[in-house]
């Protein structure tokens, strides 16, 4: 399990990714509550990673390997062994009820 400090650091990294890569989106979500904004930043950072893999210059086979690794990390939701975007996303997945 992650410490509270690790989770806070993960959220800060996700927010930095969102602010740097999607400034207009980040500006818009600033109107949300802190918890919802953190959730959106964590989701954006993870989606950005997936998009970067897909759009990157790696050979197709390597892209599939990278995507499979992300899928595995998401399935595990193991915050102790994951980096910031995954840790933030994992925390949000655990604490945010799904919309039905």
C-alpha positions in Angstrom: 0.0 0.0 0.0 1.3 3.5 -0.8 1.9 6.0 1.9 -0.1 9.1 2.0 3.0 11.1 0.8 3.5 8.8 -2.2 -0.1 9.2 -3.2 0.1 13.0 -2.8 3.3 13.0 -4.9 1.5 10.9 -7.6 -1.4 13.4 -7.7 1.0 16.3 -8.0 2.9 14.6 -10.9 -0.4 13.8 -12.7 -1.5 17.4 -12.2 1.8 18.6 -13.7 1.4 16.3 -16.7 -2.1 17.6 -17.3 -1.1 21.2 -16.9 1.9 20.9 -19.2 0.3 18.7 -21.9 -3.3 19.9 -21.9 -3.3 23.5 -20.6 -6.8 24.4 -21.9 -8.3 21.2 -20.4 -6.5 21.8 -17.1 -7.8 25.4 -17.0 -11.4 24.0 -17.5 -11.2 21.4 -14.8 -9.9 23.9 -12.3 -13.6 24.7 -11.7 -14.1 21.2 -10.3 -13.8 20.3 -6.6 -10.2 19.3 -5.6 -11.1 15.6 -5.5 -12.7 15.6 -8.9 -9.9 17.6 -10.4 -7.3 15.2 -9.0 -9.3 12.3 -10.4 -9.4 13.9 -13.8 -5.7 14.7 -13.8 -4.9 11.1 -12.8 -7.1 9.8 -15.6 -5.7 12.2 -18.1 -2.1 11.3 -17.2 -2.8 7.7 -17.7 -4.7 8.2 -21.0 -1.9 10.5 -22.2 0.6 7.7 -21.6 -1.5 5.2 -23.6 -1.8 7.8 -26.4 1.9 8.5 -26.4 2.7 4.8 -26.8 0.2 4.4 -29.6 1.4 7.5 -31.5 5.1 7.0 -30.8 7.8 5.8 -33.2 8.3 2.4 -31.7 7.8 -0.6 -33.9 4.3 -2.1 -33.7 5.4 -5.2 -31.8 7.1 -3.0 -29.1 4.0 -0.8 -28.9 1.9 -3.9 -28.2 4.4 -4.9 -25.5 4.3 -1.4 -23.9 0.5 -1.4 -24.0 0.3 -4.9 -22.5 2.6 -3.7 -19.7 0.3 -0.8 -19.0 -2.7 -3.1 -19.0 -1.0 -5.4 -16.5 -0.1 -2.5 -14.3 -3.7 -1.2 -14.4 -5.0 -4.7 -13.6 -2.7 -4.9 -10.6 -3.3 -1.4 -9.3 -0.2 -2.0 -7.2 0.8 1.5 -6.2 4.0 0.4 -4.5 5.6 -0.7 -7.8 4.0 1.9 -10.2 5.1 5.3 -11.2 3.2 8.5 -10.6 0.5 8.4 -13.3 -0.4 4.8 -12.5 -0.3 5.4 -8.7 -2.6 8.4 -9.0 -4.9 6.5 -11.4 -4.9 3.5 -9.1 -5.8 5.6 -6.1 -8.7 7.2 -8.0 -10.0 3.8 -9.2 -10.1 2.6 -5.6 -11.9 5.6 -4.1 -14.2 6.8 -6.9 -17.4 5.0 -7.4 -18.1 4.1 -11.0 -20.9 5.9 -12.9 -23.6 3.6 -14.1 
